[in-house]
Structures are given as structure tokens and as C-alpha cells.
Amino acid sequence: MPDPIETRPAGEPDHDRLLRANLERVFNERDAGRRAAAMDDLFVAEPVMFEPADIVRGRAAIAAVAGKLLDQFGPTFRFTPIGAAVGHHGLAALRWQAGPEGGPVAVTGTDVAEIADGRIVRLWVLLDPPAG
């Protein structure tokens, strides 16, 4: 079987790989040291994250938010991507869901990232309204 045709324009990062790595290596990582190393790999030196109720500045602060979420929601809480990330010209988006592993989905949303040189510069966390 032939290799799939590369559909990403020259110079564009792999948006899906980058945003999935952010979910897995930052927001699902319970070890603070590994989470910090992932932040160094995936984010620029001075990133900004926009949450619905807060603006978080810097790698360490974003990593701390991820750690607090995991602590708050328990040992089986996980973020899982929904579909593939899409993006071009420095902007990418990935839908996700979160909840206890094997349990009901507690929240859904979309991460939207500004990307430069293959790293996340700014990240917007958009939460979907509760179903009902």
C-alpha cells in the first residue's frame, strides 16, 4: 500500500500531533517533571493560556493549572481528543472531551492555539455549554 499523500502545505507544523501532545503530555500528565519537560518541548518560552475565567502566563503557570485540574478531578480523569486537529497559517483547533477513564464525559471543548515555529504561543480553552 502506498504512503498517504502529505496534505500539509510546506512549512506548516503537524497541528494534530502538536495539539494531541499538549493534551497527553501536559494536561493528562500527572508527573510534574515530565509535564514541565513537555511544556519546554511544546510551548514557546513565554506562552499565554486563555481560560474562560482567567489568563495564565508562562510555562510553569500553565503546567500548574494542568496539575491542579488532574488533582481536582481524581486519578482517572483524562482529556481525550475528538477527531483530528485542523489548522493553517499559525492557527489550529482540536476538539476534546474529558472525564473519568471509562466513565461518563464530564466536559467537552476545543483548544485553539496560535503556533509559531512549531510551538504553541497562545492557547484558548473553549468550554462547550453543559448539555441539557
Secondary structure by P-SEA (a helix, b strand, c coil): cccccccccccccaaaaaaaaaaacccccccaaaaaaaaaaccccbbbbbccccccccaaaaaaaaaaaaaaacccccccccccccccccbbbbbbccccccccccbbbbbbbbcccccccbbbbbbccccc
